[in-house]
Amino acid sequence: MEDRLHMGNGLVPEKIVSVLLRETALRELFEQQQDGRRIEAEPTERRDSPQLPQEEPELPSEHQHMDGHHLHLSSCHECRELENSTILSVKFASVENIPDLPDDYATADEEEERGRRISGGKPPNVLVFTGGCEEQFQKIRSLLVECVDTDRYAIYHLRPQQALSEPWLDNTLLLVLATDQTLTPQLQLRFLSYLSRGGKLLGLSSSLCPAGLTLRPRDTQSDRICSLTFTKSDSTELQLSVLSSGSVFERDGASGGDVELWGEISAQDEREMAIVRVTHGVDSGEAVLCQVRLETAPDAQGSAGFSELKMSNARRYEVLTEILTSLGLSCELSQVPPHSPVYLLSTDTEQTGRFLCWLRAQAGDSGGVLRSAAGGLKVVWAGDEPPDLCEGECVLHTEPPESFSEHFSLQTYRQHLQTQRLGRTVLYADITSSTMDLLHGMMLQSPQEVGLIAIAARQTQGKGRGGNAWLSPLGCAMFTLHLQLPVDSRLGQRIPFLQHLAALAVVESVRTLPGYEDVDLRLKWPNDIYYSNLMKLGGVLVNSTVTGHTFSLLIGCGFNVSNSNPTVCINDLVLQQNLDTLAPDQLIARSVTLLERFVSDFQLRGPQALLPLYYSRWVHSGTRVRLWSEDGPEAEVVGLDENGFLQVRTGEQVVSVQPDGNSFDMLRNLVVTKTS
């Protein structure tokens, strides 16, 4: 099972994860480097390079941006890294992976933007390295949130040990170095290896210095106000006041890449290099390195030059936006909207009546407010006046207006829902923190027979496996379903199977529709929904609480239906086959219907009732894998064991791998320890 296990006595045990300690290949590389042996970089597959122009324009000065040059560093031999599965966010789709899209799939501008962002198949992960300083990470994260479209990217803190040991190199869209601490040789090697493999890097007062550059201390101290001249891509210049890092760049004359001067600071009668872009050929990445503190906002309490810096603050954001855009990020800001009202919707009068009786009793005992992880829900009964809300509260309407949302159709949902109980009583919100949070405070008290489900059109704090972020834009089907099971039942004894059944229900919700049988939706162990074995479209998360002899379960699910950005979605695949597009409310209802059927079949006949169908949809049949590392033992995937764990055969031995703490690396056929 995933995440939290709550006991009836109120105790919350720590999560127990099996960990395999292994030597890192970097140790050998460092030893070789110390021995003075030159290590040549292996050719790497081009992963993230944009379309190059047919002809390079002649540049009138060195200050202009030079599109079309990309970093290709002469670096050490890097051991092949594991795909980082720590972040539950789906891979970008390459246009080549979805052939023959219709001509009217998107406008030319939209397609160009989409192709630019998703080339190379990298997930929308932005990692921030601050040398381990949490306060600095929060500052940089807040800055990035103000500059980029947060619906498209997930921002994570990359700590020093993670930077050296975890497989983040191949699934990071942008790395931000935001520490002025001197980087160790090991970290320098790691970050240069990331660049040599096509990575994009933003250095903010960082000591990283690729070939062709050196850092020189300035005569003046750091954090002094200086005048910056920044050249934009259209050759216009911005003049602004910023804080100096205390260092500037100089060309070292060594064999290196192309160094473009983007920003200079004035020092008496000369100018010094403060912002540069470094590229090394057509097969690699690029770095924009800054030795002025673009990350530092004017501080009214701590800066003597607050007024001067404040006057330049809008231009500071303009410079940051220009740089981030050049590195491939979308800087079209989208404001996080406030939470919307929650509406109680019914597909079954009797079951909803039971829930209303329970709700009236609960609200009466708590002053009309239900408490949940999402905050307070103030119950408004039919005919009541709209209440005054306190901070963190939103309204729960027991009788919704006739038109309560343009994003959800109760009629469509009711038409496709064919259950006895599950999903019959709906809590719907256009915008909420997460559907899991919405039900969390009700899961132990609400009556089982009402079939409670929470559905949202958009989540502001969607969660994935291991506490990771889940991007939740409009068009993504998102719901959390409440289910109770006896501990001594067949499924109660094999709870890990529940996430497999829920993921299978989503896949079958599409593939059992007449004409949609060949839409290539599949399953990846333990809880992912995939397009073929190429791209992730969604996932399942199960939280459980044990009270007496009963499991109280929240099954959270999110999968992309009509949101082509930031990834591909089900309708992208449907349109390839000239089929009618599908709607989130339709597929949620069908998924819940099939899940109820699968749970019933499992309770009657055990795992064998569903395993043949499950195996026909999963991506692992006949796969040979390496366990734990690329040097680990080779194994053949056998299937699922009686508890729902992955079974692999190594020689004569069969090993079961638990979902907790492990994940399946699709790119390199590895079963790897999952980190967060």
N, C-alpha and C positions, 0 to 999 in steps of 0.2 A: 504494500500500500504506500501511498504517497503522503508526505507531510505529517500533519499532526494526528496523534492518537490520544483522545481524552478519556480518562477513566471516570467511572461513576463516582468515585470518592474525591474527584477534583484534582487528582495528581496528573501532571503532564510529563511523561517521560521524555528524556532526550532522544533524538533520532540516532540510531545506531547504523553506521555505514561501514562496510568492509573496505579497507584501503590496502592497495598493493604498493609498497615502496620499491622504487627501481632507480637505478643509476641513470642520470641524464646523459645523453650523448654530447651535451655541451662540454662536460668535464674533459672528455678526450680532445675536443677541439681546442680548448684552452691550453691543454698540455702541449698539443702540437704547435700552437701559436708561440708558446713560451720557448719551445725548442728551436724557433726560428724557421720552421718549415712553412713555405708558401702553400696555401690551400686555395685551389681554384674553385670558383662557383660553378655548380652544375647548371646546364641550361634548364630554365624553368619555363613551364607553359605560360603563355601570355594570358593573364586573367582579367585585367581591368584597364585596358588601354582604349581610349576613345577612338573614333574614326579620325584618321589623319587627313588633312587637306591635300589635294593633288599637288599644289605648289605652295611653298613657303613664301609669304610676303616679305619683301625687303623691308628691314626695320631701320628707321631713321636714327635711332639711338639705342643705347644699351638699357635704357630705363623701361622700354616697352616689354610687355609680357610676350613670351614666345611660345604660343600654343604648338603642340606637336612634339615637344621634347619630353622624354620620360626617363626616370632614374634607372641606371643600370650600373650598380656598384660592383667593383671587383672585391668580393667578400669571401668569407670562409665557406667551406663545404658545410651545409646545414643538413642535419638529419631530417628526414621527412617527418613532418609534424602531424599529429592527430587533429582531426576536425574538431574544433571547439564546440561541444554540445551544451555549454553552460548556459546559453542564452536562448530562451524559448521564443525565437523569432524566425520567421520563415525565410528561406533563401530567395534572393531576387531571381527572377526567371530571365533567361537570355532569350532574345527574340528568336534566335535560331532554334530554341527548344520547342517553339510553338509555330510550326510551319503553316503557311497558307492562311494567315489571318485575313479576314475580309478587308477590302479596301476602306470601308467606312468604320473600321474598328476604333480608330481615334483620329483626331486631327493630326496634321503633319507636325505641328509644334509639340503636341502631347506625345506623339510617338518618338520624336527626336529626343525629348526630355526623358521619356521612359527608357529608351534604349541607352542613353548616356548614363543614367543612374544604375541600370541593372546589368550593364555589360560586365561579364566575368562571373556572374552568379554569386556575388558576395552578399551576405546578410546585412541588414541596416544597423550594424553595431558600431558605435563610436566609443572607443576606449580612451580613458584619461589616465595618464601616469603622472603622479605628483610626488613620487618618492615615498609613498605611504602616508602622506599627510591628508587626513580626512577633511580637515577644515578647508584646505586648498582645493580638494576635489569638489566639495560642495560649492565653492565659489566659481570654479570653472564650469561645473554643471549648470549652475544658474545662468551663467553667461551664455552658454550654448543654447539653453532653452529659450533665451530671449532672441537668439539669432537665427535658429533653424526651425524647420517645420517638425515639431515633436511628434506628429502622427506618423512620420516616416522613419524615425531613428530611435534606437534605444541606447542610452548613455550609461556606461558602466565604469567603475573604478578598477583600474589595473594596478595591483599592488606589486612590489618588487619581486616577491617570491613567485607570484603568478606569472610575471613577465618572463622569468627564467624557466619555469617548469611547465606551464600550461599551454595547450595547443591553440593559441589565439591568432597566429600569424595569417592563416589562410581564410579566416572568416571575419575580418575586421575591415570595415569600410574606411575608417579614418582613425589614426592614432594621434592623440594630442599629448605632447610632452610639456608639462607645466611645472617644472621644478628647476631652480637654478643651482641645485646641488650637483657637484661633479659626478657624472655617471661613471660607474665602474666599467672596466674593460668588458666584463660579461654582458652588462646591459647595453653598452655601445654595440657590441657584436650582434646582440639580439635585435636591436632596432634597425641596424643596417641590413641585417638579413631580411627583415620585414620589407624594407624598401626594395631590396634586390629582387623580391618576389612580386613586385607590382603594387606595393602598398602606397598609401597616401598618408603624409605625416605633416602635422603642424607643430612647430617648435615655438613655445612661448618662454623666452628667457632661458632656454635650455642650453646645456653644454655640448649637445650632439653636434658634431662637425664632420660632414662627409668629405671625401677627397676633393681637393680643389679649394678648400676654405680653411682658415684658422681663426681662432678667437683672440682678440687683443684687448686687454683691460684699458679702459679710458682713463684719462688723467683725473676726471671728476668722479665723485662717488656715485654709487648706485642710487636709484630712486630720486634722482634730481630731475627737475622739469627740463625738457629739451624741446626743440622745434623739429618736427618730423615732416618731410616732404615725401608723399606716397604717390606713385604713378599708377593710375587705374588702367584697366585693359583697353579703354578707349583713348589712352594717351593723355587724358586730363590729369591734373595734379591736385592733390589735397594737401593743405597745410593745416597742421594741428599740433597742439601741445600735448605731450605724453611724458611718462616717467621713463628714464633710462634704466637699463639693466645693469649698467656699469661696464659693459663690454661692447665691442663692435666686431664686425667681420672684416677679414682681409683675404685677398686671393693669395694662395701660397705658391702658385706656379707649378705645382705638382700635377702629374697626370690625373685628371679627374673629369667630372662632367661639366656640362654647361651651367654657368652661374649667371643668373639674371638679377640685376639690381632693381628692386621694387621700391625700396624706401631708404632715405638718407636722413641723418640728423646733422644739424649745423654745429660746427665747433670752430669758433673764431672765424678764420677766413677759409676754412676747408670743410668739406662734407665727408662724413664717415658712413660706411655701409651698415644699415640697421635691419633691413628686411631683404631677404634674398630668396629666390626660387632655384633649386638645384635639380637638374635632370641629367640622365646618363644614357641616352639612346632610346630606342623604340620599344624595348622589351620589358621595361621595368616601371618603377613608380616615380613619385615626385615628392619633394619636401619643400615647404615654405617655412623658413626659419626667421624668427623675429628676436631682436635684441632691444626692443622697447616693450614696455609692459602694457600691451594691449589688453591683457586680462585684468588689469587693475582699474577699478572704477574710482572716480573722485570720492574722497573721504572727507566729509565736512569736519570730522573731529581730529583726523590724523594727518591732514595735508595742509601745509602752509600755503600752497598754491591752489587751493580748492577752487576758487572762482575761475582761475585761468584754465584749469583742467575741465571744469564743468562746462565752460563755453565750447570746448572741443569735444565734448562727450558724444554728441550726435555723429561727428566725423570719425570718432574712434569706432563706433558701431558700423559705420559705412566701410571703413577699412577692413574690419573683421568679416563683414558680410562679403566683401569682394574676395577676400582670401578663401573663405569657406566655399564660396561658389566655384572658385577656380579649382578647388580640390574635389568637386563633384557633389557637394551637398546642396539641397534645396533650401533656400533661405526665405521662402514665402511663409511668413509667420502665420500660425493658426492659434488663436486664443483658446485656452482651455475653458470651455463654457461651464456655467454653474449647473448643479444637478437639477433635473426637471422633476415635476410631480410624479408620484408613483400611482398607478391605477390598478384597481382590483378588477380583473376580467374573469368572466365565467363561461365555461363550455358545458357545465352540468349544474343545474339549479340546486339539486340535493346536496352535492358535495360542497358547493360554494356556500350554501346555507350553514353547513356545519362549521366551515371556516369563519363565517361572520359571527356565529355564536361564540366561538373561541376568541375571536378578535375583540368582541365587545367585552368579554370578561377580562382579557389581558389589558385592554386600554383603560377599563374602569379602575383597575388596580394600580395603574401607573400614571394617572392624570391625563389619559388620552394620548400618551406617547409610548411607542414601542422602541426599544433600544436594540441596535444591531451594530456590527462592525462598520457599517456605512454611516452611522450617526443615528439621529432620532427620526422616527416616522410619526408625525402627528396625524392621527386618524380624523378624517372629516366625513361625517355621515350625511346622507342625502338630506338636503334642506338646510344644512348648517352654513353659517357664514364662514368665509375664508379666515383662517386663524392668523394670529401674529406668530411668526416663527423666530426661534432663537438661533444663534449661530450653530451650524452643523445639523439643523433640522430641515426636513422637507415634508411635503404633504402626501398622505396616502388617502386617495379618494376611493370610497367604497362603491360609488356609482359614477362611472366615467361619463363625460359628455359624449354626444353622438360621434363627433370627430375629435379624437384625442391625440392622433399622431398620423403624420404622413409617411412614417417609416414602418408601420406595422398594421396589418389587416387582421382583425379578429375573425372576420368571415373566412379568410383564406386559411388561417390557423385551424379554425374549427372544422373546416371542410376536410383537411388532411389529417386531423388527429382522430385515430380510431383505437383508443385505449379504454380499458375498464376504469383505470384510476390515474395513472401517471399523467402529469401535465394538464390536469383538468381545471385547476385553480391557478390563475396566472397573476403574478405581480409584474407589471410592465412599466418601464421607464425609458424615455428617449435617451436620457443621459444619467448615468450613475457611476459611482466609483468602480464597483464590480458587482456582477450578479451573485458571486460567491459571498461577498460582504452583505449583500441585501438579505440573504436567507440565513446567514450565520447565527443571528440572534434568535431565530424562530425554530431552528431544526430540532431542538430537544422538546419544545413545548407543543408545537403545532400537531394536530391530529393527523395520523398517517393516511386515513382514507380520503383526504381532500386532494391528494396528488399535487402538491405545491411546486410551482416552477417560477423562477424569476428570469425575465427576458429583457434585454436592453439593446437599443440600436447603437449605442456608443458607450464605451467605458473609459473613464479617465485614469484608472489605476488598475488596468487588467493585469492579472498574475498568471505566470506559467509555472512549470515544474521547478521545484527547488527555490521558489521565491523570485524567479526571474520575471522580467517584464514581458508583457504581451501587448503588442500594438493593436488597438481596437478601433479602427476607423469605421465610418458608415459603410454598410455593405457586408460587414462581417456578421455571421450568425453567432450570437453569444447567448448562452443560457446556463442556468444552474438548476438542477433537478433534485428534489428531496426524495430519498428512498430509505425505507427501513427494512432490515432483514434479520431473521433469527440467527443468532450466532451458531446454533447447531444445525443449520440448514446446509444443503450442498454448496450453495454459493457463499454462505456465511463462513464456511470452513475454507473457502478458497477466494477470499476477497480480491487478491490481485487480478483475478479474471475480470472483474467488473470494468476496469478501464479498457480491457480488450473488447468486451461486449459493446461498450459505449462507442468506441472508435469504429467498430464493425458496423454498428447501426447507422453512423453518419455515411460511411461508404455505400451501404446498401440503400440508404434513402435516395440516392441518385441512381444507382445501377439497377434497381428494381423498377424504375419507371420505364414504361414501354418506349422503346427507341433510344434509351440512354444506357443500354447494357454495356456498350463499348467505351463509355467515358472512363478513362484509365485511372480511376481512383484506387489507391491501395493503402496498405497498413505497414507501418514500420514499428517494430518493437522498441519500447514498450507501449507508447501511447500517442503515436503521431499518425496523421493522415497525410498521404503523399499523392502527388501526381506522378504516376509510374514510380521509378526510383530516383527521380530527378529533383523534385521540389516539394517542400513541405507546404501544406495548405491549412493545417490546423492541428489541434491536439486536445487531449482530455486530461483533466486533473480531478482526483477523487480525494476528499477529506472525510475522515471518519471519527465518530465518537461512539464509545461503548457504554451503554447504560444497562446494567443487569445482564439480561440474555439477548439484548437487541443491539445491532449495529444501526446507528443513525448516520446516513451517508449523504454527502453533497457531491453530486456529479457535475463538475463544471466542464463546459465544452465551448470551444471557439473555432470556427472554420470560415475561410474566405469564400463568399458566394458571389458578390458582385463588385467587390473592391479590387480593381486591377492594380492599384497602388496601395502599399509599397511593394506588393508581390503580385504573382498571378493568382487567379481565383477560379472557382468552378465554372463560372460563365465564360471565362476565356477559353476553357477546354470545350465547353458546350458549343460555342460559336464555331469552332473548327469543324464540327460535324453538321453545321447548318440546322441545329435544333433550337427550339425556343429557350430563352433564358429562364432561369429559376430564381425564386425569391427566398430570402432568409426565413420568413415566417412559414412558408411551405415546407422547407427542408427541416426546420426545427420540429415541426409537428410530425413529419414522417420519421425523423430520427427517434423521437420519444416513443412513437408507436412501435417501431421495430425493437427498441431497447426493452420495452415491456414484454414483447414476445420472446426475445432472447433470454431474458431473466427467467421467465416462466419455463421455457424449454430446458434451461440449465438446471433449474430446481427439480424438474421431473426426471431428467436423464443424465445429468452431470456434464462434464466437459465434452464428451464425445458427441453431444447433441449439436455443438457449434463448431468444433475444431475443423471438420472438413471444409466448411464454408470459410472459416477464418484463414486456413492455409491457402485456399484458392485466391485470396485477396492480398496476402502479405507478400513482401518483396524479398524475403530471405530464403526461399526454397532452393535447396542445393547449393547454398552459398558456403564457400570456404573462407574462414576468417582467421585473424590473429587475435589472441587474447591479450589485453592490457597494453601491448606496445607492438611496434612493427618487428621487434626481435622476439616477441612472445611466442608461445607454442601455437602451432597451426591447428585449427579445429574446423569441423564441419557442423553447420547448423542442423540440428535434428528436428526441433519443434519446441512446443511448450510442454513442461512437465505437469504433473497433476495439480500443482499449486499455481500455475500460470507463469512460472519463471522460464526463461530461455534455456533450452537444453542444447549443448554442443558436445561433440565427440572429439576427443584428443586421443588418438591411438585406440587403445581398448577401453579407455575411461570416458564416461559420460559425466559432464559437469553442468550444474544448474547455476544460472546467473540471475540474481535477484534484480528487479527493476530499480530499487532504491540504490542510489550511488553509481549506477551504470547506465550507459547509453550505447546505441549502435551507430558507428561511424560509417555512413553510406559511401563516402568518397574513397575510403581506403580499406573497406571491409575489415573494420576493427571493432571489437567490443571493448570499450574504454571506460575507465572510471569517470563518472560525471562529477564535475566540480561546479561551484557556484561563486 
